[in-house]
Every structure is written in C-alpha cells, then in structure tokens.
Amino acid sequence: RRWLRQHECVEKLNMHAILSASTGQEQLLTELLVTYAKVPVLIGELISVEIWKHKIFPVLCRLEDFKPRSTFPIYVVLHHEASIINLLETVFFYKEICESAEDSILDLIDYCHRKLTLLAGRSANGQTVTPVELRPEDLASPSSMQAVLVPPQELQKQAETMEFEISLKALSVLRFITDQVESLPLSALTRMLNTHNLPCLLVELVEHCPWSYREAGKLKKFENGVWHVVPPEDEVKMTKLDGQVWLALLNLLLSPECQRKYHFDGFNKSQLLKLRAFLTDVLVDQLPNLVEMQRFLSHLAVTEPASPKKDLVLEQVPVIWDHILKKNVGKWEAIAKHQVKRVFSPTEEELKLQACRWAQTYSLDMMEALAPDKPRCRVCGVEAAKRCSRCRNEWYCTRACQVQHWQKHKAACNLMA
C-alpha cells in the first residue's frame, strides 16, 4: 500500500509536469524537485523498477501456480518506470535539474545507454513494435480492473512493447544531459564518450532509425505514442526523435572538451563518417546547426586527430544498479514468491479499492485540479463553474451560455457521451 501511494504521487507529479510544460509554467515543479533533492530519488526508483522487470517479472511469469485474479497490480509496477522516465524527460530540460542529480547522473547515463542499446539492437534485427494495448487510464474503473485477466505471459509481451516507448523517452533524457556537457562531472563525460561510446551508438540510431519503417510501400513513423503513415511529401521531414539524435551528436562531437577526451581511432572515425551520407541539404535546412557538423566531418575525413589526453583522475562509478544487484543476489525467486503472496494476490475488496484510487488519480477533476488555470466558458471566455453533464468536456459560466452553444456542441456531445 505504501508503494502504491508513492506510485500515485509519481503519477500526479508526472501529470502536473505535463500540464505545466504545456503552459510554460513548469518552473515551480523544477524548483521543488531541486530544493527537496528528489531527482536522485527518482533516478534510484527508476533503476529499481528496471531491475524488477529484469529479475522478478520473468520469475512471476514462470510460476505455474500463479494465477492472479487480476494482473492489473503487476501492470502498475511495469507502468511505474514509464511514469518516472516521462517525468524526467519533462524536467531535465533545465540545467538545475541536471546538476541536482549529482552523482546519480552516472546511473542515469548508464540507464539511457542500456535503453538505447536495446533500441538499436532491435532495429538492426528488423524488429518493429505496435502500440501498447493497455493504458492505465483505460483501466481506471472497478469493472475494468476485474477485466484485466490476461495471463502474466501475455503481460510480458505488452511490457516488451512498452519498453520501446520508454527507450524513446530515455533518448530525450540523454539529449538533455548532453546539453550540459560543459557543467557535467568529468566522470560523466568519460562514461558517455569512452565507457559507452555514445557517439557511435547514436550513429547506429541514425542509420537504422527505429521509429520508422516501410510497410507495403508506405513509410510509417512513430510520433506522439502512435504509428502513422507519412504522406509522400513529408517523408524527408525531420521528426522530433530524429532531432534529438542529431542534437545529442552535435553536443558530444563539437564540444571542445568532448573532442579532447574522445578517442578518434580508426573504428570510431569510420563510424562517424557514415553521418555524411545523411546530412542532405533538406536535413540541414531543417536544422541549420548541422552545417557545423558537416564542417567537422569534412575536417575529420582528411586529418588524424590527436590521441585523447589522459587525465590522472579518480573516476566515479555508478552505484545504484550494482548495489541493488549485490544486495539481492540469489534471492530473486524468493522475492518473487514473497511478492506473489503479499502484493500480487489481492482480495476482491482490495482490488476494488485499488481501482477506485486509480480512478481518482486519473479523474477529469484531478487533471483539472492540477491545471494551473481555471476552466473558461466556451462562449464568452470568463471563468466557468458549470460543465456539460453529458460529455463533461465543455465548460460554461451560465445556463444561458450553454443553451446558446448547444447547436454547435450537440454533434460532438452525442459522439463523446
């Protein structure tokens, strides 16, 4: 129960961050996260759930005698990782958030590297994904809670699908981290450039582009959580995800400090020079900063960069992942069986209670309570307190305004009610 309350808090923070970002008012949330040192806590929670997915979840799926009344509680844990990475994606745009991560920034860099490696590997093997079928907001009523009776093995497939969207969020977080290369700890730069060789990994993403594929002669791209067919005239248009990869490459390759530390050996150089084939005039017109990338690659092609200067430093290493693994080595099956008894086999009454709490978290009233601005009348624009009782989508200040708007609103109301 305590963990579920914590998850609800993360969900509300996530929703608040999205709503605040949409109105440009997320500064208050970022200040609170920094003031109360919550960014390292979120990163630790993120990695804990990642390890749970790798170590505990597969054991749950293998247990023959585990036939839960509902798999919804398991889905909540799986969704927890998506909520945290989405929250971090929203707030890591700010330099102070990145700096407040302190030593845990190394753990977050490792996390992003794991996700991008998985993304690049799947794409290189020709694997594509379909949208996630289960959404928490679709499961927010007691009746739907009872309906989530898919076996854990099926939930495992849905978790793999969810992993794709989480990896895309990790790409955005990594790009925001690279925006701050000048203020990152030396160990963070070393980890990105030499330990993980992120420039070459990003080249793989440019080459294979996991968020697009062709089917029956039509190009499909993944944007805003869905796959959609791209019209022929928009096929060369850069998506937000394309832009994130190119901006991360610009940050890592054109920074003087990064150039000083990165090892431009034969392999790395040949990989980076592959980018020249993708730097078309159409692409550069959409992101003019890529002109600097073109110049850098042209210079790299005809020169032999100096070997990186070796600094005599004590390098920090990430600790969260290793600490959790060492603390629980050999205990994964026992932990899984304990969680089956104590967490994932709730009574019918507990399920209904969880469903009601989830419905409250995702209710329209809660979403509006989190919104910084009060609703406005659809007709005259003044602050409104009355809502259409059928669709609950439109707001009015008086009955007179609602009656006046009814002829325009009628068709939409009938559709949504």
C-alpha positions as CSV (number, residue, x, y, z in Angstrom):
1,R,0.0,0.0,0.0
2,R,2.8,2.4,0.8
3,W,4.4,1.7,-2.6
4,L,1.1,2.3,-4.3
5,R,0.7,5.7,-2.6
6,Q,4.2,6.5,-3.8
7,H,3.2,5.5,-7.3
8,E,0.2,7.7,-7.1
9,C,2.4,10.6,-6.1
10,V,4.7,10.0,-9.1
11,E,1.7,9.8,-11.4
12,K,0.4,13.1,-10.1
13,L,3.8,14.7,-10.4
14,N,4.0,13.4,-14.0
15,M,0.6,14.8,-14.9
16,H,1.4,18.1,-13.2
17,A,4.7,18.3,-15.2
18,I,3.0,17.7,-18.5
19,L,0.2,20.2,-17.8
20,S,2.7,22.8,-16.5
21,A,5.0,22.3,-19.5
22,S,2.1,22.8,-21.9
23,T,1.6,26.3,-20.4
24,G,5.3,27.1,-19.9
25,Q,4.8,27.1,-16.1
26,E,7.0,24.1,-15.0
27,Q,9.5,26.3,-13.1
28,L,7.8,25.8,-9.8
29,L,7.9,22.0,-10.1
30,T,11.6,22.0,-11.0
31,E,12.4,24.3,-8.1
32,L,10.6,21.9,-5.7
33,L,12.4,18.9,-7.1
34,V,15.8,20.6,-6.7
35,T,15.0,22.1,-3.2
36,Y,13.9,18.7,-1.8
37,A,16.7,16.7,-3.6
38,K,14.1,14.5,-5.3
39,V,15.9,13.9,-8.6
40,P,18.4,11.3,-7.2
41,V,15.4,9.6,-5.5
42,L,13.5,9.4,-8.8
43,I,16.6,8.0,-10.6
44,G,17.0,5.4,-7.9
45,E,13.4,4.4,-8.2
46,L,13.7,4.2,-12.0
47,I,16.6,1.8,-11.8
48,S,14.9,-0.3,-9.0
49,V,11.9,-0.9,-11.3
50,E,14.2,-1.6,-14.2
51,I,15.9,-4.4,-12.2
52,W,12.5,-5.7,-11.0
53,K,11.5,-6.0,-14.7
54,H,14.6,-8.0,-15.5
55,K,14.9,-10.1,-12.4
56,I,11.5,-10.5,-10.7
57,F,8.9,-10.2,-13.5
58,P,10.3,-13.1,-15.6
59,V,10.1,-15.3,-12.4
60,L,6.5,-14.3,-11.9
61,C,5.6,-15.3,-15.5
62,R,7.2,-18.7,-15.0
63,L,5.4,-19.6,-11.8
64,E,2.9,-22.3,-12.8
65,D,0.7,-21.9,-9.7
66,F,0.5,-18.1,-10.0
67,K,-3.0,-17.4,-11.5
68,P,-3.9,-13.9,-10.2
69,R,-7.5,-12.7,-10.1
70,S,-6.2,-9.6,-11.9
71,T,-2.8,-8.8,-13.5
72,F,-3.5,-5.1,-13.0
73,P,-1.2,-4.7,-9.9
74,I,1.6,-6.1,-12.0
75,Y,0.9,-3.7,-14.8
76,V,1.0,-0.8,-12.3
77,V,4.6,-1.7,-11.4
78,L,5.5,-2.0,-15.1
79,H,3.9,1.4,-15.8
80,H,5.8,3.0,-12.9
81,E,9.0,3.0,-15.0
82,A,7.2,4.8,-17.9
83,S,5.8,7.4,-15.5
84,I,9.2,8.2,-14.0
85,I,11.1,8.4,-17.3
86,N,8.3,10.6,-18.7
87,L,8.6,12.9,-15.7
88,L,12.4,13.1,-16.0
89,E,12.1,13.9,-19.8
90,T,9.8,16.8,-18.9
91,V,12.1,18.4,-16.3
92,F,15.6,17.5,-17.5
93,F,15.4,20.4,-20.0
94,Y,16.5,22.6,-17.1
95,K,20.2,22.8,-16.2
96,E,19.5,23.0,-12.4
97,I,17.7,19.6,-12.6
98,C,20.6,18.0,-14.3
99,E,23.0,19.5,-11.8
100,S,20.8,18.4,-8.8
101,A,21.1,14.8,-9.9
102,E,24.7,14.9,-8.6
103,D,26.5,11.5,-8.6
104,S,23.3,9.7,-9.7
105,I,23.7,11.3,-13.1
106,L,26.2,8.5,-13.8
107,D,23.5,5.9,-13.1
108,L,21.0,7.8,-15.3
109,I,23.6,7.8,-18.2
110,D,24.1,4.0,-17.8
111,Y,20.3,3.6,-17.8
112,C,19.9,5.6,-21.0
113,H,22.8,3.6,-22.6
114,R,21.0,0.3,-21.8
115,K,17.8,1.5,-23.3
116,L,19.4,2.9,-26.5
117,T,21.4,-0.2,-27.0
118,L,18.2,-2.3,-26.8
119,L,16.6,0.2,-29.3
120,A,19.5,0.0,-31.7
121,G,19.7,-3.8,-31.4
122,R,16.0,-4.4,-32.2
123,S,16.1,-2.0,-35.2
124,A,19.3,-3.7,-36.6
125,N,17.5,-7.0,-36.4
126,G,14.5,-5.6,-38.3
127,Q,12.1,-5.7,-35.3
128,T,9.3,-3.2,-35.1
129,V,6.7,-2.6,-32.4
130,T,3.0,-2.0,-32.2
131,P,1.4,0.5,-29.8
132,V,0.9,-0.6,-26.2
133,E,-2.6,-2.0,-25.8
134,L,-3.1,-1.5,-22.1
135,R,-3.2,2.1,-20.7
136,P,-3.7,2.9,-17.0
137,E,-6.4,5.4,-17.8
138,D,-8.2,2.7,-19.7
139,L,-8.2,0.6,-16.6
140,A,-9.4,3.1,-14.1
141,S,-12.8,1.7,-13.1
142,P,-13.6,-1.3,-10.8
143,S,-15.3,-3.1,-13.7
144,S,-12.3,-2.8,-16.0
145,M,-10.0,-3.8,-13.1
146,Q,-11.8,-7.1,-12.9
147,A,-11.5,-7.5,-16.7
148,V,-7.7,-7.4,-16.7
149,L,-7.4,-11.2,-16.7
150,V,-4.7,-11.6,-19.3
151,P,-2.1,-14.2,-18.2
152,P,1.3,-12.9,-16.9
153,Q,2.9,-14.3,-20.1
154,E,0.7,-12.0,-22.2
155,L,1.5,-9.1,-20.0
156,Q,5.2,-9.9,-20.7
157,K,4.6,-9.2,-24.4
158,Q,2.9,-5.9,-23.5
159,A,5.8,-5.0,-21.3
160,E,8.2,-5.5,-24.2
161,T,6.1,-3.2,-26.3
162,M,6.1,-0.6,-23.6
163,E,9.9,-0.9,-23.5
164,F,10.0,0.8,-26.9
165,E,8.3,4.0,-25.7
166,I,10.4,4.0,-22.6
167,S,13.6,3.8,-24.7
168,L,12.4,6.8,-26.8
169,K,11.9,8.8,-23.6
170,A,15.5,7.8,-22.5
171,L,16.8,9.2,-25.8
172,S,15.3,12.6,-25.0
173,V,16.7,12.5,-21.4
174,L,20.1,11.7,-22.8
175,R,20.0,14.5,-25.2
176,F,19.1,17.0,-22.4
177,I,22.1,15.6,-20.4
178,T,24.4,16.3,-23.4
179,D,23.1,19.9,-23.5
180,Q,25.0,20.4,-20.2
181,V,28.4,18.8,-21.2
182,E,30.2,21.9,-20.0
183,S,28.9,21.6,-16.4
184,L,28.8,17.8,-16.1
185,P,31.3,16.0,-13.8
186,L,34.4,14.7,-15.6
187,S,33.4,11.1,-14.9
188,A,30.1,11.7,-16.7
189,L,31.9,12.8,-19.9
190,T,34.3,9.8,-19.6
191,R,31.3,7.5,-19.2
192,M,29.4,8.8,-22.2
193,L,32.4,9.1,-24.6
194,N,34.7,6.3,-23.7
195,T,33.0,3.7,-21.4
196,H,29.8,3.6,-23.6
197,N,31.0,5.3,-26.8
198,L,27.6,7.1,-27.2
199,P,28.6,8.9,-30.4
200,C,28.9,5.5,-32.2
201,L,25.6,4.3,-30.6
202,L,23.9,7.4,-31.9
203,V,25.2,6.8,-35.4
204,E,23.5,3.4,-35.2
205,L,20.2,5.1,-34.4
206,V,20.7,7.5,-37.4
207,E,21.4,4.5,-39.6
208,H,18.6,2.2,-38.6
209,C,16.0,4.8,-37.3
210,P,13.9,2.5,-35.0
211,W,11.0,4.9,-35.1
212,S,10.3,4.5,-38.8
213,Y,9.8,1.6,-41.2
214,R,8.2,0.8,-44.5
215,E,5.2,-1.5,-44.9
216,A,3.5,-2.2,-48.3
217,G,5.5,0.6,-49.9
218,K,4.3,3.2,-47.3
219,L,6.5,4.9,-44.7
220,K,5.4,4.7,-41.1
221,K,6.8,6.8,-38.3
222,F,6.2,6.7,-34.6
223,E,5.2,10.1,-33.2
224,N,3.2,11.1,-30.1
225,G,2.7,7.5,-29.0
226,V,1.3,6.1,-32.3
227,W,2.5,4.8,-35.6
228,H,1.1,6.7,-38.6
229,V,1.5,6.7,-42.3
230,V,3.6,9.6,-43.6
231,P,2.4,11.4,-46.7
232,P,5.0,11.2,-49.6
233,E,5.6,15.0,-49.4
234,D,6.5,14.7,-45.7
235,E,8.9,11.7,-45.9
236,V,12.0,13.9,-45.7
237,K,10.6,15.9,-42.8
238,M,12.7,15.6,-39.6
239,T,10.7,14.2,-36.6
240,K,11.3,15.2,-33.0
241,L,13.1,11.9,-32.4
242,D,15.4,12.5,-35.4
243,G,16.2,15.9,-34.0
244,Q,17.1,14.5,-30.5
245,V,19.7,12.2,-32.0
246,W,21.3,14.9,-34.1
247,L,21.3,17.4,-31.3
248,A,23.0,14.9,-29.0
249,L,25.6,14.2,-31.6
250,L,26.2,17.9,-32.0
251,N,26.7,18.3,-28.3
252,L,29.1,15.3,-28.0
253,L,31.2,15.9,-31.1
254,L,31.5,19.7,-31.3
255,S,32.2,20.5,-27.7
256,P,36.0,21.2,-27.3
257,E,36.0,19.3,-24.0
258,C,34.4,16.3,-25.7
259,Q,36.8,16.4,-28.6
260,R,39.7,16.5,-26.2
261,K,38.5,13.4,-24.4
262,Y,37.1,11.3,-27.2
263,H,39.3,8.7,-28.9
264,F,39.0,9.1,-32.7
265,D,40.6,5.8,-33.6
266,G,40.0,4.1,-36.9
267,F,36.8,2.4,-36.0
268,N,35.2,5.4,-34.3
269,K,36.3,7.7,-37.2
270,S,34.8,5.3,-39.8
271,Q,31.5,5.1,-37.9
272,L,31.2,8.9,-37.5
273,L,31.9,9.5,-41.2
274,K,28.8,7.5,-42.1
275,L,26.9,10.5,-41.0
276,R,27.9,12.4,-44.1
277,A,25.5,10.3,-46.2
278,F,22.6,11.5,-44.1
279,L,23.5,15.2,-44.0
280,T,21.5,16.2,-47.1
281,D,20.6,19.8,-47.9
282,V,17.0,19.1,-47.0
283,L,18.1,17.9,-43.5
284,V,20.4,20.8,-42.9
285,D,17.7,23.3,-43.9
286,Q,15.5,21.9,-41.1
287,L,18.3,22.0,-38.5
288,P,20.9,24.7,-39.6
289,N,23.3,23.8,-36.8
290,L,24.2,20.7,-38.8
291,V,26.3,22.9,-41.0
292,E,28.9,22.8,-38.2
293,M,28.6,19.0,-38.2
294,Q,29.3,18.9,-41.9
295,R,32.4,21.0,-41.5
296,F,33.6,18.9,-38.6
297,L,33.2,15.6,-40.5
298,S,34.9,17.1,-43.6
299,H,37.9,18.0,-41.4
300,L,37.8,14.6,-39.7
301,A,37.9,12.8,-43.0
302,V,41.3,14.4,-44.0
303,T,43.0,14.6,-40.6
304,E,44.2,12.3,-37.9
305,P,43.0,13.8,-34.6
306,A,45.4,13.7,-31.7
307,S,45.0,10.9,-29.2
308,P,42.9,11.9,-26.2
309,K,44.8,13.4,-23.3
310,K,44.9,11.1,-20.4
311,D,44.0,12.8,-17.2
312,L,45.2,11.3,-13.9
313,V,41.9,11.3,-12.0
314,L,39.9,9.1,-9.7
315,E,36.9,8.2,-11.7
316,Q,33.5,7.9,-10.1
317,V,31.3,5.0,-11.0
318,P,27.5,4.5,-10.8
319,V,26.4,2.6,-7.7
320,I,22.7,2.2,-7.7
321,W,22.5,-0.8,-10.2
322,D,25.4,-2.7,-8.6
323,H,24.2,-2.1,-5.1
324,I,20.7,-3.5,-5.7
325,L,22.1,-6.5,-7.6
326,K,24.7,-7.4,-5.0
327,K,22.2,-6.9,-2.1
328,N,19.7,-9.3,-3.6
329,V,21.9,-11.8,-5.5
330,G,20.5,-15.3,-5.3
331,K,17.2,-14.0,-3.7
332,W,15.2,-13.2,-6.9
333,E,12.9,-16.2,-6.8
334,A,12.3,-15.9,-3.1
335,I,11.4,-12.2,-3.6
336,A,9.1,-13.1,-6.4
337,K,7.2,-15.7,-4.3
338,H,7.0,-13.3,-1.4
339,Q,5.5,-10.6,-3.7
340,V,3.0,-13.1,-5.1
341,K,1.7,-13.7,-1.6
342,R,1.9,-10.1,-0.2
343,V,1.4,-7.9,-3.3
344,F,0.1,-9.6,-6.4
345,S,-2.7,-11.7,-4.9
346,P,-5.1,-9.1,-3.6
347,T,-8.6,-9.9,-2.4
348,E,-11.6,-8.7,-4.4
349,E,-12.1,-5.9,-1.9
350,E,-8.5,-4.8,-2.2
351,L,-8.8,-4.8,-6.0
352,K,-11.9,-2.6,-5.9
353,L,-10.1,-0.2,-3.5
354,Q,-7.1,0.0,-5.8
355,A,-9.4,0.6,-8.8
356,C,-11.2,3.4,-7.1
357,R,-7.9,5.1,-6.1
358,W,-6.6,4.8,-9.7
359,A,-9.9,6.2,-11.0
360,Q,-9.4,9.1,-8.6
361,T,-5.9,9.7,-9.8
362,Y,-6.9,9.8,-13.4
363,S,-10.3,11.6,-13.0
364,L,-11.0,14.7,-15.0
365,D,-11.5,16.6,-11.8
366,M,-8.0,15.6,-10.7
367,M,-6.5,16.6,-14.0
368,E,-8.2,20.0,-13.8
369,A,-7.2,20.5,-10.2
370,L,-3.6,20.0,-11.4
371,A,-4.0,22.5,-14.2
372,P,-2.6,26.0,-13.4
373,D,-5.6,27.8,-15.0
374,K,-9.3,27.7,-14.1
375,P,-11.6,26.5,-16.9
376,R,-13.1,29.2,-19.1
377,C,-16.6,29.5,-20.6
378,R,-16.8,28.1,-24.2
379,V,-19.0,31.1,-25.3
380,C,-17.8,34.2,-23.5
381,G,-14.4,33.2,-22.1
382,V,-15.0,34.2,-18.5
383,E,-14.1,31.8,-15.6
384,A,-16.6,28.9,-15.6
385,A,-18.0,26.7,-12.9
386,K,-20.6,24.7,-14.9
387,R,-19.9,21.7,-17.1
388,C,-21.9,19.8,-19.8
389,S,-23.4,17.0,-17.7
390,R,-23.5,14.6,-20.7
391,C,-19.9,14.7,-22.1
392,R,-18.3,16.6,-19.3
393,N,-16.0,18.2,-21.9
394,E,-17.2,21.8,-22.3
395,W,-17.4,24.5,-19.6
396,Y,-19.9,27.4,-19.3
397,C,-20.4,30.3,-16.9
398,T,-24.2,30.2,-17.0
399,R,-27.1,28.2,-18.3
400,A,-27.7,30.9,-20.9
401,C,-24.3,30.4,-22.5
402,Q,-24.8,26.6,-22.5
403,V,-28.1,26.9,-24.3
404,Q,-26.6,29.4,-26.8
405,H,-23.8,27.0,-27.6
406,W,-25.9,23.8,-27.8
407,Q,-26.5,23.8,-31.6
408,K,-22.7,23.9,-32.2
409,H,-21.9,21.5,-29.4
410,K,-24.7,18.9,-30.0
411,A,-22.9,16.7,-32.5
412,A,-19.6,16.5,-30.5
413,C,-21.6,15.9,-27.3
414,N,-23.5,13.0,-28.8
415,L,-20.3,11.5,-30.0
416,M,-18.5,11.7,-26.7
417,A,-21.4,11.0,-24.3
